Amino acid sequence: MLEIPFGQTRSYGEIAKTLGVAAQPIGQACGGNSIPIVIPCHRVLAADGKTGGFSGGTGVETKLALLRHEGALLL
């Protein structure tokens, strides 16, 4: 997650493929992230471009606000 550039996103599946693991552990890692502003799990989306969950702030609303702030393109 730290390697995803500001303003860009990746899917759980893309990260999983890069690491050679299943996508579910990637989602679990994002969900267990206790410092989401430092480790930018808000940049990780579902394969269909939907947001998925978010452990920080007020949840998905905070994730969307962070992505908008970064200028990330959302479907």
C-alpha positions in Angstrom: 0.0 0.0 0.0 2.9 2.3 0.7 4.0 2.0 -2.9 0.7 3.1 -4.4 1.4 6.7 -5.6 -0.6 9.7 -4.4 -3.8 10.0 -6.5 -3.7 6.5 -7.8 -5.5 3.4 -6.8 -5.0 -0.4 -7.0 -7.5 -3.2 -6.6 -7.2 -5.9 -3.9 -6.6 -8.4 -6.7 -3.8 -6.4 -8.4 -1.9 -6.2 -5.1 -2.6 -9.9 -4.4 -1.3 -10.9 -7.9 1.9 -8.8 -7.3 2.5 -10.5 -4.0 1.5 -14.0 -5.2 -1.3 -14.3 -2.6 -5.1 -14.4 -2.6 -7.0 -11.1 -2.5 -8.8 -11.8 0.8 -5.6 -11.4 3.0 -5.1 -8.0 1.3 -8.6 -6.9 2.4 -7.9 -8.2 5.9 -4.7 -6.3 6.0 -6.5 -3.1 5.0 -9.2 -3.7 7.5 -6.7 -4.2 10.3 -4.7 -1.1 9.5 -4.7 1.0 12.6 -2.9 4.0 11.0 -4.8 4.4 7.6 -3.5 8.0 7.1 0.1 6.8 7.3 -0.5 3.5 5.4 -2.8 4.6 2.6 -5.2 1.7 2.5 -7.8 4.2 1.1 -6.1 3.7 -2.2 -7.1 0.1 -2.4 -10.5 -0.6 -4.2 -12.5 -3.6 -5.2 -11.9 -5.0 -8.7 -15.1 -3.4 -10.0 -14.0 0.0 -8.9 -16.3 0.1 -5.8 -14.8 1.4 -2.7 -14.9 -1.6 -0.4 -14.5 -0.8 3.3 -12.3 1.6 5.3 -11.1 1.4 8.9 -10.5 5.1 9.4 -12.6 8.1 10.3 -16.2 7.6 9.4 -15.6 4.6 7.1 -16.3 4.8 3.4 -17.2 8.5 3.5 -13.7 9.2 4.8 -12.1 6.9 2.1 -14.0 8.8 -0.6 -13.0 12.2 0.8 -9.3 11.2 0.9 -9.5 9.9 -2.7 -11.1 13.1 -3.9 -8.5 15.1 -2.1 -5.8 13.2 -3.9 -7.6 13.6 -7.3 -8.0 9.9 -7.7 -10.3 8.9 -10.6 -13.3 7.0 -9.3 -15.7 5.0 -11.4 
